[in-house]
Amino acid sequence: MTKKHIIGDKQSFAIEYMAVKTDPYLVGNCCLWIGGLRVGCFDDEATLYSIVSQLYEHVTRLKKHDYAPFNSVSDEEAYDLIFGGQMEIENSHCLLHLSETFDDFHFACINNNGSAKFLWKLDKEPYADYPDYGHDLHVYELPIDTLEGVVQDFYSDVKFLLNQRNYS
């Protein structure tokens, strides 16, 4: 059960995870790879079902909402709108709160004319070490369908592991 799995392409979008225990909950290590950069502290343990549920919910929201305020501003302005509390719409639709594994990052994903656009920065004082990561704004955009496919595959893996636990 302690084998690392990578779903997707690290240079585009991937989920790396490792299940470490299944009782009483499916717990493991997890991080995202976005545009070749790791987001999240793989050493932290989290409930994998919680992470996949949040990702799945976010993809569903992305497919429904193209946030017009972001179509006419720079990436830096979009980031400031989301994290600076200046938005006219509720910013929780943009934020990703996956688990404590990702607490070192200010992390959002928006629908940008039909694509998923990730915007993130490493916190000024992160808990974990991220050598040479820097604190600049990182932006990566990919088709929503690509994101959805990786999340669906992760969901299938998590369901399989949960079913294994229930029938062991």
Backbone torsions as a table, in degrees:
resi	resn	phi	psi	omega
1	MET	NA	-10.3	-175.1
2	THR	-96.5	25.6	178.6
3	LYS	-86.9	135.6	175.9
4	LYS	-74.8	141.1	176.7
5	HIS	-123.9	141.4	174.7
6	ILE	-125.8	122.4	177.7
7	ILE	-110.4	123.0	-179.6
8	GLY	101.9	-163.9	-177.0
9	ASP	-117.9	119.0	-177.5
10	LYS	-57.6	-28.4	-179.1
11	GLN	-78.1	-15.0	178.2
12	SER	-115.2	-81.7	175.9
13	PHE	-148.9	128.3	178.6
14	ALA	-146.7	155.5	172.9
15	ILE	-116.9	123.4	176.3
16	GLU	-107.6	130.7	-179.4
17	TYR	-149.5	162.9	175.5
18	MET	-149.3	118.6	176.2
19	ALA	-76.2	131.8	-178.6
20	VAL	-115.0	-23.8	174.5
21	LYS	-158.4	153.6	-176.8
22	THR	-120.2	-3.7	-175.2
23	ASP	-127.4	123.8	4.8
24	PRO	-85.7	-11.6	179.7
25	TYR	-126.7	159.3	175.2
26	LEU	-79.7	104.9	-176.2
27	VAL	-115.4	143.5	178.4
28	GLY	-166.1	-172.5	177.1
29	ASN	-102.9	147.1	-176.2
30	CYS	-157.1	143.2	169.0
31	CYS	-150.1	164.4	176.0
32	LEU	-106.6	151.9	170.8
33	TRP	-118.8	119.9	-177.9
34	ILE	-127.8	116.6	-179.8
35	GLY	57.3	32.6	178.9
36	GLY	87.2	-1.0	179.3
37	LEU	-109.7	138.0	177.5
38	ARG	-80.0	134.4	174.7
39	VAL	-122.6	118.2	-179.2
40	GLY	113.9	157.5	-180.0
41	CYS	-100.7	104.4	-176.0
42	PHE	-62.5	-24.2	-178.4
43	ASP	-71.9	-21.2	179.7
44	ASP	-77.8	142.8	175.7
45	GLU	-94.0	145.4	179.9
46	ALA	-148.8	164.6	175.6
47	THR	-79.7	112.3	-174.3
48	LEU	-63.7	-35.2	178.9
49	TYR	-64.4	-36.8	177.8
50	SER	-63.1	-43.1	179.8
51	ILE	-64.3	-48.3	-178.2
52	VAL	-66.1	-34.9	178.0
53	SER	-63.9	-43.9	178.7
54	GLN	-64.4	-42.3	178.3
55	LEU	-63.2	-45.3	-179.7
56	TYR	-60.3	-45.2	178.7
57	GLU	-62.4	-40.2	-179.0
58	HIS	-67.3	-41.7	178.1
59	VAL	-61.7	-40.7	177.8
60	THR	-59.9	-44.3	177.2
61	ARG	-64.3	-42.2	-179.4
62	LEU	-57.9	-41.8	-177.4
63	LYS	-66.9	-25.6	-177.5
64	LYS	-90.0	-26.1	-169.8
65	HIS	-125.6	121.0	168.0
66	ASP	-105.6	110.9	-173.1
67	TYR	-81.0	99.0	-177.5
68	ALA	-51.6	-35.3	-179.0
69	PRO	-58.3	-22.9	-176.6
70	PHE	-90.0	-13.8	-175.9
71	ASN	-73.0	-18.5	-175.2
72	SER	-117.7	14.7	-179.0
73	VAL	-125.6	161.8	177.0
74	SER	-71.6	166.1	178.3
75	ASP	-60.5	-41.5	179.4
76	GLU	-62.6	-41.5	178.0
77	GLU	-66.5	-39.5	177.7
78	ALA	-61.9	-44.5	178.2
79	TYR	-59.3	-46.2	179.9
80	ASP	-63.7	-37.3	177.2
81	LEU	-62.9	-43.4	-177.2
82	ILE	-70.0	-47.8	-173.0
83	PHE	-95.3	-8.3	-179.6
84	GLY	-96.5	0.2	177.6
85	GLY	71.2	23.4	-176.8
86	GLN	-101.3	6.9	-174.7
87	MET	-79.5	144.6	174.4
88	GLU	-79.2	-22.9	176.9
89	ILE	-102.7	164.5	179.7
90	GLU	-67.8	120.8	-176.0
91	ASN	-76.2	-10.6	-179.3
92	SER	-64.4	-19.3	176.6
93	HIS	-70.3	-16.2	-176.5
94	CYS	-103.1	-27.8	-173.3
95	LEU	-77.6	147.9	174.8
96	LEU	-112.5	114.2	176.1
97	HIS	-114.0	84.4	-172.0
98	LEU	-87.7	-43.5	176.9
99	SER	178.3	178.5	178.5
100	GLU	-61.0	-22.5	179.0
101	THR	-56.4	-25.9	-174.9
102	PHE	-109.6	10.6	-176.2
103	ASP	-65.3	-17.7	179.6
104	ASP	-78.3	-1.2	-175.5
105	PHE	-124.2	143.6	166.9
106	HIS	-95.5	113.3	-158.3
107	PHE	-136.8	124.9	179.5
108	ALA	-140.7	159.9	175.7
109	CYS	-143.5	126.8	-177.6
110	ILE	-123.5	158.6	171.7
111	ASN	-84.5	117.3	-179.8
112	ASN	-115.9	90.1	-179.5
113	ASN	54.8	42.7	176.5
114	GLY	93.3	-1.7	175.8
115	SER	-111.6	154.9	173.9
116	ALA	-89.2	119.4	178.9
117	LYS	-112.1	117.0	176.3
118	PHE	-90.9	136.0	174.5
119	LEU	-130.0	126.8	-178.8
120	TRP	-155.4	154.0	173.7
121	LYS	-136.0	146.6	171.4
122	LEU	-75.4	137.0	178.3
123	ASP	-58.3	150.0	-179.8
124	LYS	-61.4	-31.9	179.6
125	GLU	-128.9	74.0	-177.9
126	PRO	-70.2	152.6	177.9
127	TYR	-71.0	-44.3	-178.4
128	ALA	-95.3	167.8	177.2
129	ASP	-90.4	133.4	175.9
130	TYR	-131.5	79.1	-175.5
131	PRO	-55.8	134.5	175.5
132	ASP	60.9	19.5	-178.2
133	TYR	-77.9	-41.5	-178.0
134	GLY	78.8	169.5	-177.7
135	HIS	-116.0	18.0	178.3
136	ASP	-74.7	163.1	174.8
137	LEU	-71.6	131.3	175.1
138	HIS	-109.8	137.9	-178.9
139	VAL	-134.9	134.3	174.8
140	TYR	-146.5	137.8	-177.3
141	GLU	-124.6	138.9	178.2
142	LEU	-148.4	161.1	177.4
143	PRO	-60.4	138.6	178.7
144	ILE	-58.3	-35.7	179.5
145	ASP	-61.8	-35.6	177.6
146	THR	-65.8	-47.3	177.1
147	LEU	-58.5	-47.3	-178.4
148	GLU	-60.9	-40.3	180.0
149	GLY	-63.1	-42.2	179.0
150	VAL	-66.6	-43.3	179.4
151	VAL	-63.7	-41.0	178.0
152	GLN	-61.3	-42.7	179.2
153	ASP	-65.0	-39.2	176.4
154	PHE	-63.5	-43.3	178.2
155	TYR	-59.2	-42.8	178.3
156	SER	-62.2	-42.8	178.3
157	ASP	-62.1	-45.1	-178.6
158	VAL	-64.2	-43.5	178.0
159	LYS	-61.0	-41.4	178.1
160	PHE	-60.0	-46.5	179.8
161	LEU	-63.8	-38.5	177.4
162	LEU	-65.5	-40.7	178.0
163	ASN	-66.2	-37.8	176.6
164	GLN	-59.6	-42.6	-179.8
165	ARG	-62.5	-42.2	-175.9
166	ASN	-71.3	-23.0	-177.2
167	TYR	-109.7	6.9	-180.0
168	SER	-80.4	NA	NA
